[in-house]
């Protein structure tokens, strides 16, 4: 029987994260093609924090940013 080879496909991602790659080396260290600051900025813009969604003061801040 022939051994099947895995074909690497790039996952579908948001255009802002195009080219994003993460690797874990043999020591368990995570390396990324983007800086942590860039990833955090993307997450802050696009993902709501479940723990903070009920706070009234944060809703006021979000409204000010959208203006």
mmCIF file as gemmi writes it, N, C-alpha and C atoms, coordinates in Angstrom:
data_model
loop_
_atom_site.group_PDB
_atom_site.id
_atom_site.type_symbol
_atom_site.label_atom_id
_atom_site.label_alt_id
_atom_site.label_comp_id
_atom_site.label_asym_id
_atom_site.label_entity_id
_atom_site.label_seq_id
_atom_site.pdbx_PDB_ins_code
_atom_site.Cartn_x
_atom_site.Cartn_y
_atom_site.Cartn_z
_atom_site.occupancy
_atom_site.B_iso_or_equiv
_atom_site.pdbx_formal_charge
_atom_site.auth_seq_id
_atom_site.auth_asym_id
_atom_site.pdbx_PDB_model_num
ATOM 1 N N . UNK Axp A 1 ? 0.821 -1.178 0 1 0 ? 1 A 1
ATOM 2 C CA . UNK Axp A 1 ? 0 0 0 1 0 ? 1 A 1
ATOM 3 C C . UNK Axp A 1 ? 0.868 1.245 0 1 0 ? 1 A 1
ATOM 4 N N . UNK Axp A 2 ? 0.43 2.19 -0.749 1 0 ? 2 A 1
ATOM 5 C CA . UNK Axp A 2 ? 1.151 3.454 -0.813 1 0 ? 2 A 1
ATOM 6 C C . UNK Axp A 2 ? 0.805 4.314 0.396 1 0 ? 2 A 1
ATOM 7 N N . UNK Axp A 3 ? 1.809 4.966 0.905 1 0 ? 3 A 1
ATOM 8 C CA . UNK Axp A 3 ? 1.598 5.832 2.045 1 0 ? 3 A 1
ATOM 9 C C . UNK Axp A 3 ? 1.049 7.177 1.572 1 0 ? 3 A 1
ATOM 10 N N . UNK Axp A 4 ? -0.046 7.607 2.187 1 0 ? 4 A 1
ATOM 11 C CA . UNK Axp A 4 ? -0.64 8.877 1.801 1 0 ? 4 A 1
ATOM 12 C C . UNK Axp A 4 ? 0.151 10.025 2.427 1 0 ? 4 A 1
ATOM 13 N N . UNK Axp A 5 ? 0.396 11.026 1.642 1 0 ? 5 A 1
ATOM 14 C CA . UNK Axp A 5 ? 1.086 12.201 2.156 1 0 ? 5 A 1
ATOM 15 C C . UNK Axp A 5 ? 0.064 13.271 2.497 1 0 ? 5 A 1
ATOM 16 N N . UNK Axp A 6 ? 0.347 14.006 3.532 1 0 ? 6 A 1
ATOM 17 C CA . UNK Axp A 6 ? -0.542 15.078 3.947 1 0 ? 6 A 1
ATOM 18 C C . UNK Axp A 6 ? -0.267 16.314 3.107 1 0 ? 6 A 1
ATOM 19 N N . UNK Axp A 7 ? -1.324 16.827 2.524 1 0 ? 7 A 1
ATOM 20 C CA . UNK Axp A 7 ? -1.188 18.045 1.733 1 0 ? 7 A 1
ATOM 21 C C . UNK Axp A 7 ? -1.492 19.227 2.636 1 0 ? 7 A 1
ATOM 22 N N . UNK Axp A 8 ? -0.519 20.133 2.766 1 0 ? 8 A 1
ATOM 23 C CA . UNK Axp A 8 ? -0.721 21.295 3.628 1 0 ? 8 A 1
ATOM 24 C C . UNK Axp A 8 ? -1.531 22.346 2.908 1 0 ? 8 A 1
ATOM 25 N N . UNK Axp A 9 ? -2.665 22.687 3.495 1 0 ? 9 A 1
ATOM 26 C CA . UNK Axp A 9 ? -3.495 23.75 2.961 1 0 ? 9 A 1
ATOM 27 C C . UNK Axp A 9 ? -3.485 24.903 3.945 1 0 ? 9 A 1
ATOM 28 N N . UNK Axp A 10 ? -3.505 26.094 3.4 1 0 ? 10 A 1
ATOM 29 C CA . UNK Axp A 10 ? -3.607 27.261 4.27 1 0 ? 10 A 1
ATOM 30 C C . UNK Axp A 10 ? -5.056 27.437 4.685 1 0 ? 10 A 1
ATOM 31 N N . UNK Axp A 11 ? -5.298 27.649 5.981 1 0 ? 11 A 1
ATOM 32 C CA . UNK Axp A 11 ? -6.677 27.828 6.437 1 0 ? 11 A 1
ATOM 33 C C . UNK Axp A 11 ? -7.235 29.172 5.975 1 0 ? 11 A 1
ATOM 34 N N . UNK Axp A 12 ? -8.551 29.25 5.907 1 0 ? 12 A 1
ATOM 35 C CA . UNK Axp A 12 ? -9.198 30.508 5.561 1 0 ? 12 A 1
ATOM 36 C C . UNK Axp A 12 ? -9.162 31.397 6.797 1 0 ? 12 A 1
ATOM 37 N N . UNK Axp A 13 ? -8.626 32.599 6.633 1 0 ? 13 A 1
ATOM 38 C CA . UNK Axp A 13 ? -8.5 33.522 7.753 1 0 ? 13 A 1
ATOM 39 C C . UNK Axp A 13 ? -8.978 34.91 7.349 1 0 ? 13 A 1
ATOM 40 N N . UNK Axp A 14 ? -9.166 35.733 8.342 1 0 ? 14 A 1
ATOM 41 C CA . UNK Axp A 14 ? -9.493 37.128 8.117 1 0 ? 14 A 1
ATOM 42 C C . UNK Axp A 14 ? -8.357 37.77 7.314 1 0 ? 14 A 1
ATOM 43 N N . UNK Axp A 15 ? -8.673 38.643 6.367 1 0 ? 15 A 1
ATOM 44 C CA . UNK Axp A 15 ? -7.61 39.266 5.56 1 0 ? 15 A 1
ATOM 45 C C . UNK Axp A 15 ? -6.553 40.005 6.382 1 0 ? 15 A 1
ATOM 46 N N . UNK Axp A 16 ? -6.915 40.5 7.552 1 0 ? 16 A 1
ATOM 47 C CA . UNK Axp A 16 ? -5.943 41.178 8.412 1 0 ? 16 A 1
ATOM 48 C C . UNK Axp A 16 ? -4.885 40.21 8.945 1 0 ? 16 A 1
ATOM 49 N N . UNK Axp A 17 ? -5.222 38.916 9.004 1 0 ? 17 A 1
ATOM 50 C CA . UNK Axp A 17 ? -4.294 37.913 9.535 1 0 ? 17 A 1
ATOM 51 C C . UNK Axp A 17 ? -3.659 37.06 8.449 1 0 ? 17 A 1
ATOM 52 N N . UNK Axp A 18 ? -3.714 37.52 7.225 1 0 ? 18 A 1
ATOM 53 C CA . UNK Axp A 18 ? -3.138 36.76 6.121 1 0 ? 18 A 1
ATOM 54 C C . UNK Axp A 18 ? -1.63 36.591 6.339 1 0 ? 18 A 1
ATOM 55 N N . UNK Axp A 19 ? -1.152 35.382 6.264 1 0 ? 19 A 1
ATOM 56 C CA . UNK Axp A 19 ? 0.264 35.089 6.486 1 0 ? 19 A 1
ATOM 57 C C . UNK Axp A 19 ? 0.598 34.722 7.916 1 0 ? 19 A 1
ATOM 58 N N . UNK Axp A 20 ? -0.397 34.608 8.764 1 0 ? 20 A 1
ATOM 59 C CA . UNK Axp A 20 ? -0.187 34.272 10.167 1 0 ? 20 A 1
ATOM 60 C C . UNK Axp A 20 ? 0.138 32.795 10.314 1 0 ? 20 A 1
ATOM 61 N N . UNK Axp A 21 ? 1.239 32.484 10.943 1 0 ? 21 A 1
ATOM 62 C CA . UNK Axp A 21 ? 1.659 31.1 11.188 1 0 ? 21 A 1
ATOM 63 C C . UNK Axp A 21 ? 2.103 30.97 12.642 1 0 ? 21 A 1
ATOM 64 N N . UNK Axp A 22 ? 1.765 29.829 13.254 1 0 ? 22 A 1
ATOM 65 C CA . UNK Axp A 22 ? 2.214 29.524 14.614 1 0 ? 22 A 1
ATOM 66 C C . UNK Axp A 22 ? 2.883 28.164 14.61 1 0 ? 22 A 1
ATOM 67 N N . UNK Axp A 23 ? 3.96 28.057 15.34 1 0 ? 23 A 1
ATOM 68 C CA . UNK Axp A 23 ? 4.69 26.797 15.46 1 0 ? 23 A 1
ATOM 69 C C . UNK Axp A 23 ? 5.036 26.545 16.922 1 0 ? 23 A 1
ATOM 70 N N . UNK Axp A 24 ? 5.097 25.271 17.285 1 0 ? 24 A 1
ATOM 71 C CA . UNK Axp A 24 ? 5.535 24.88 18.615 1 0 ? 24 A 1
ATOM 72 C C . UNK Axp A 24 ? 6.764 23.999 18.45 1 0 ? 24 A 1
ATOM 73 N N . UNK Axp A 25 ? 7.884 24.425 19.041 1 0 ? 25 A 1
ATOM 74 C CA . UNK Axp A 25 ? 9.115 23.655 18.885 1 0 ? 25 A 1
ATOM 75 C C . UNK Axp A 25 ? 9.165 22.494 19.871 1 0 ? 25 A 1
ATOM 76 N N . UNK Axp A 26 ? 10.234 21.741 19.855 1 0 ? 26 A 1
ATOM 77 C CA . UNK Axp A 26 ? 10.342 20.536 20.684 1 0 ? 26 A 1
ATOM 78 C C . UNK Axp A 26 ? 10.389 20.842 22.179 1 0 ? 26 A 1
ATOM 79 N N . UNK Axp A 27 ? 10.695 22.099 22.544 1 0 ? 27 A 1
ATOM 80 C CA . UNK Axp A 27 ? 10.717 22.484 23.955 1 0 ? 27 A 1
ATOM 81 C C . UNK Axp A 27 ? 9.38 23.04 24.425 1 0 ? 27 A 1
ATOM 82 N N . UNK Axp A 28 ? 8.396 23.095 23.53 1 0 ? 28 A 1
ATOM 83 C CA . UNK Axp A 28 ? 7.078 23.609 23.883 1 0 ? 28 A 1
ATOM 84 C C . UNK Axp A 28 ? 6.955 25.111 23.751 1 0 ? 28 A 1
ATOM 85 N N . UNK Axp A 29 ? 7.956 25.75 23.153 1 0 ? 29 A 1
ATOM 86 C CA . UNK Axp A 29 ? 7.901 27.197 22.965 1 0 ? 29 A 1
ATOM 87 C C . UNK Axp A 29 ? 7.083 27.512 21.724 1 0 ? 29 A 1
ATOM 88 N N . UNK Axp A 30 ? 6.23 28.507 21.844 1 0 ? 30 A 1
ATOM 89 C CA . UNK Axp A 30 ? 5.376 28.912 20.73 1 0 ? 30 A 1
ATOM 90 C C . UNK Axp A 30 ? 6.038 30.062 19.999 1 0 ? 30 A 1
ATOM 91 N N . UNK Axp A 31 ? 6.151 29.937 18.687 1 0 ? 31 A 1
ATOM 92 C CA . UNK Axp A 31 ? 6.668 31.035 17.875 1 0 ? 31 A 1
ATOM 93 C C . UNK Axp A 31 ? 5.612 31.398 16.843 1 0 ? 31 A 1
ATOM 94 N N . UNK Axp A 32 ? 5.563 32.67 16.513 1 0 ? 32 A 1
ATOM 95 C CA . UNK Axp A 32 ? 4.529 33.175 15.632 1 0 ? 32 A 1
ATOM 96 C C . UNK Axp A 32 ? 5.131 34.103 14.594 1 0 ? 32 A 1
ATOM 97 N N . UNK Axp A 33 ? 4.447 34.226 13.449 1 0 ? 33 A 1
ATOM 98 C CA . UNK Axp A 33 ? 4.925 35.125 12.413 1 0 ? 33 A 1
ATOM 99 C C . UNK Axp A 33 ? 4.479 36.565 12.672 1 0 ? 33 A 1
ATOM 100 N N . UNK Axp A 34 ? 3.554 36.784 13.614 1 0 ? 34 A 1
ATOM 101 C CA . UNK Axp A 34 ? 3.087 38.118 13.979 1 0 ? 34 A 1
ATOM 102 C C . UNK Axp A 34 ? 3.495 38.409 15.416 1 0 ? 34 A 1
ATOM 103 N N . UNK Axp A 35 ? 3.642 39.671 15.724 1 0 ? 35 A 1
ATOM 104 C CA . UNK Axp A 35 ? 3.963 40.043 17.104 1 0 ? 35 A 1
ATOM 105 C C . UNK Axp A 35 ? 2.706 39.896 17.968 1 0 ? 35 A 1
ATOM 106 N N . UNK Axp A 36 ? 2.918 39.693 19.239 1 0 ? 36 A 1
ATOM 107 C CA . UNK Axp A 36 ? 1.816 39.565 20.186 1 0 ? 36 A 1
ATOM 108 C C . UNK Axp A 36 ? 0.961 40.828 20.184 1 0 ? 36 A 1
ATOM 109 N N . UNK Axp A 37 ? 1.591 41.99 20.054 1 0 ? 37 A 1
ATOM 110 C CA . UNK Axp A 37 ? 0.838 43.247 20.057 1 0 ? 37 A 1
ATOM 111 C C . UNK Axp A 37 ? -0.13 43.318 18.885 1 0 ? 37 A 1
ATOM 112 N N . UNK Axp A 38 ? 0.3 42.859 17.718 1 0 ? 38 A 1
ATOM 113 C CA . UNK Axp A 38 ? -0.568 42.883 16.54 1 0 ? 38 A 1
ATOM 114 C C . UNK Axp A 38 ? -1.746 41.906 16.724 1 0 ? 38 A 1
ATOM 115 N N . UNK Axp A 39 ? -1.491 40.755 17.283 1 0 ? 39 A 1
ATOM 116 C CA . UNK Axp A 39 ? -2.542 39.772 17.543 1 0 ? 39 A 1
ATOM 117 C C . UNK Axp A 39 ? -3.535 40.32 18.569 1 0 ? 39 A 1
ATOM 118 N N . UNK Axp A 40 ? -3.022 40.928 19.644 1 0 ? 40 A 1
ATOM 119 C CA . UNK Axp A 40 ? -3.896 41.499 20.674 1 0 ? 40 A 1
ATOM 120 C C . UNK Axp A 40 ? -4.754 42.632 20.126 1 0 ? 40 A 1
ATOM 121 N N . UNK Axp A 41 ? -4.183 43.483 19.271 1 0 ? 41 A 1
ATOM 122 C CA . UNK Axp A 41 ? -4.963 44.56 18.657 1 0 ? 41 A 1
ATOM 123 C C . UNK Axp A 41 ? -6.102 43.999 17.816 1 0 ? 41 A 1
ATOM 124 N N . UNK Axp A 42 ? -5.813 42.958 17.048 1 0 ? 42 A 1
ATOM 125 C CA . UNK Axp A 42 ? -6.838 42.319 16.226 1 0 ? 42 A 1
ATOM 126 C C . UNK Axp A 42 ? -7.952 41.738 17.102 1 0 ? 42 A 1
ATOM 127 N N . UNK Axp A 43 ? -7.571 41.042 18.172 1 0 ? 43 A 1
ATOM 128 C CA . UNK Axp A 43 ? -8.561 40.435 19.061 1 0 ? 43 A 1
ATOM 129 C C . UNK Axp A 43 ? -9.391 41.492 19.791 1 0 ? 43 A 1
ATOM 130 N N . UNK Axp A 44 ? -8.762 42.574 20.203 1 0 ? 44 A 1
ATOM 131 C CA . UNK Axp A 44 ? -9.501 43.64 20.882 1 0 ? 44 A 1
ATOM 132 C C . UNK Axp A 44 ? -10.543 44.272 19.969 1 0 ? 44 A 1
ATOM 133 N N . UNK Axp A 45 ? -10.232 44.396 18.681 1 0 ? 45 A 1
ATOM 134 C CA . UNK Axp A 45 ? -11.174 44.987 17.735 1 0 ? 45 A 1
ATOM 135 C C . UNK Axp A 45 ? -12.304 44.039 17.369 1 0 ? 45 A 1
ATOM 136 N N . UNK Axp A 46 ? -12.032 42.741 17.287 1 0 ? 46 A 1
ATOM 137 C CA . UNK Axp A 46 ? -12.97 41.805 16.686 1 0 ? 46 A 1
ATOM 138 C C . UNK Axp A 46 ? -13.643 40.821 17.633 1 0 ? 46 A 1
ATOM 139 N N . UNK Axp A 47 ? -13.208 40.735 18.878 1 0 ? 47 A 1
ATOM 140 C CA . UNK Axp A 47 ? -13.764 39.745 19.806 1 0 ? 47 A 1
ATOM 141 C C . UNK Axp A 47 ? -14.212 40.444 21.083 1 0 ? 47 A 1
ATOM 142 N N . UNK Axp A 48 ? -15.445 40.188 21.492 1 0 ? 48 A 1
ATOM 143 C CA . UNK Axp A 48 ? -15.95 40.73 22.752 1 0 ? 48 A 1
ATOM 144 C C . UNK Axp A 48 ? -15.51 39.838 23.907 1 0 ? 48 A 1
ATOM 145 N N . UNK Axp A 49 ? -15.082 40.451 24.985 1 0 ? 49 A 1
ATOM 146 C CA . UNK Axp A 49 ? -14.672 39.718 26.172 1 0 ? 49 A 1
ATOM 147 C C . UNK Axp A 49 ? -15.908 39.356 26.99 1 0 ? 49 A 1
ATOM 148 N N . UNK Axp A 50 ? -16.183 38.081 27.15 1 0 ? 50 A 1
ATOM 149 C CA . UNK Axp A 50 ? -17.383 37.616 27.852 1 0 ? 50 A 1
ATOM 150 C C . UNK Axp A 50 ? -17.416 38.069 29.305 1 0 ? 50 A 1
ATOM 151 N N . UNK Axp A 51 ? -16.27 38.154 29.939 1 0 ? 51 A 1
ATOM 152 C CA . UNK Axp A 51 ? -16.227 38.537 31.346 1 0 ? 51 A 1
ATOM 153 C C . UNK Axp A 51 ? -16.558 40.015 31.547 1 0 ? 51 A 1
ATOM 154 N N . UNK Axp A 52 ? -16.297 40.823 30.521 1 0 ? 52 A 1
ATOM 155 C CA . UNK Axp A 52 ? -16.474 42.262 30.669 1 0 ? 52 A 1
ATOM 156 C C . UNK Axp A 52 ? -17.716 42.804 29.973 1 0 ? 52 A 1
ATOM 157 N N . UNK Axp A 53 ? -18.525 41.952 29.37 1 0 ? 53 A 1
ATOM 158 C CA . UNK Axp A 53 ? -19.641 42.433 28.554 1 0 ? 53 A 1
ATOM 159 C C . UNK Axp A 53 ? -20.733 43.124 29.365 1 0 ? 53 A 1
ATOM 160 N N . UNK Axp A 54 ? -20.864 42.839 30.647 1 0 ? 54 A 1
ATOM 161 C CA . UNK Axp A 54 ? -21.924 43.426 31.461 1 0 ? 54 A 1
ATOM 162 C C . UNK Axp A 54 ? -21.508 44.71 32.175 1 0 ? 54 A 1
ATOM 163 N N . UNK Axp A 55 ? -20.277 45.12 32.012 1 0 ? 55 A 1
ATOM 164 C CA . UNK Axp A 55 ? -19.821 46.338 32.677 1 0 ? 55 A 1
ATOM 165 C C . UNK Axp A 55 ? -20.296 47.566 31.91 1 0 ? 55 A 1
ATOM 166 N N . UNK Axp A 56 ? -20.896 48.501 32.62 1 0 ? 56 A 1
ATOM 167 C CA . UNK Axp A 56 ? -21.436 49.697 31.99 1 0 ? 56 A 1
ATOM 168 C C . UNK Axp A 56 ? -20.348 50.661 31.549 1 0 ? 56 A 1
ATOM 169 N N . UNK Axp A 57 ? -19.266 50.772 32.314 1 0 ? 57 A 1
ATOM 170 C CA . UNK Axp A 57 ? -18.218 51.732 31.976 1 0 ? 57 A 1
ATOM 171 C C . UNK Axp A 57 ? -17.49 51.365 30.681 1 0 ? 57 A 1
ATOM 172 N N . UNK Axp A 58 ? -17.397 50.09 30.354 1 0 ? 58 A 1
ATOM 173 C CA . UNK Axp A 58 ? -16.735 49.684 29.114 1 0 ? 58 A 1
ATOM 174 C C . UNK Axp A 58 ? -17.594 49.966 27.897 1 0 ? 58 A 1
ATOM 175 N N . UNK Axp A 59 ? -18.893 49.922 28.043 1 0 ? 59 A 1
ATOM 176 C CA . UNK Axp A 59 ? -19.778 50.229 26.921 1 0 ? 59 A 1
ATOM 177 C C . UNK Axp A 59 ? -19.637 51.691 26.526 1 0 ? 59 A 1
ATOM 178 N N . UNK Axp A 60 ? -19.446 52.573 27.492 1 0 ? 60 A 1
ATOM 179 C CA . UNK Axp A 60 ? -19.236 53.992 27.209 1 0 ? 60 A 1
ATOM 180 C C . UNK Axp A 60 ? -17.931 54.207 26.452 1 0 ? 60 A 1
ATOM 181 N N . UNK Axp A 61 ? -16.91 53.48 26.807 1 0 ? 61 A 1
ATOM 182 C CA . UNK Axp A 61 ? -15.603 53.602 26.153 1 0 ? 61 A 1
ATOM 183 C C . UNK Axp A 61 ? -15.701 53.133 24.695 1 0 ? 61 A 1
ATOM 184 N N . UNK Axp A 62 ? -16.397 52.025 24.46 1 0 ? 62 A 1
ATOM 185 C CA . UNK Axp A 62 ? -16.558 51.514 23.088 1 0 ? 62 A 1
ATOM 186 C C . UNK Axp A 62 ? -17.305 52.506 22.206 1 0 ? 62 A 1
ATOM 187 N N . UNK Axp A 63 ? -18.319 53.178 22.768 1 0 ? 63 A 1
ATOM 188 C CA . UNK Axp A 63 ? -19.067 54.161 22.003 1 0 ? 63 A 1
ATOM 189 C C . UNK Axp A 63 ? -18.183 55.33 21.598 1 0 ? 63 A 1
ATOM 190 N N . UNK Axp A 64 ? -17.294 55.748 22.504 1 0 ? 64 A 1
ATOM 191 C CA . UNK Axp A 64 ? -16.388 56.853 22.205 1 0 ? 64 A 1
ATOM 192 C C . UNK Axp A 64 ? -15.387 56.488 21.128 1 0 ? 64 A 1
ATOM 193 N N . UNK Axp A 65 ? -14.931 55.255 21.078 1 0 ? 65 A 1
ATOM 194 C CA . UNK Axp A 65 ? -13.971 54.807 20.065 1 0 ? 65 A 1
ATOM 195 C C . UNK Axp A 65 ? -14.587 54.759 18.677 1 0 ? 65 A 1
ATOM 196 N N . UNK Axp A 66 ? -15.872 54.411 18.592 1 0 ? 66 A 1
ATOM 197 C CA . UNK Axp A 66 ? -16.528 54.283 17.289 1 0 ? 66 A 1
ATOM 198 C C . UNK Axp A 66 ? -16.746 55.639 16.631 1 0 ? 66 A 1
ATOM 199 N N . UNK Axp A 67 ? -16.795 56.705 17.416 1 0 ? 67 A 1
ATOM 200 C CA . UNK Axp A 67 ? -17.025 58.047 16.863 1 0 ? 67 A 1
ATOM 201 C C . UNK Axp A 67 ? -15.873 58.534 16.111 1 0 ? 67 A 1
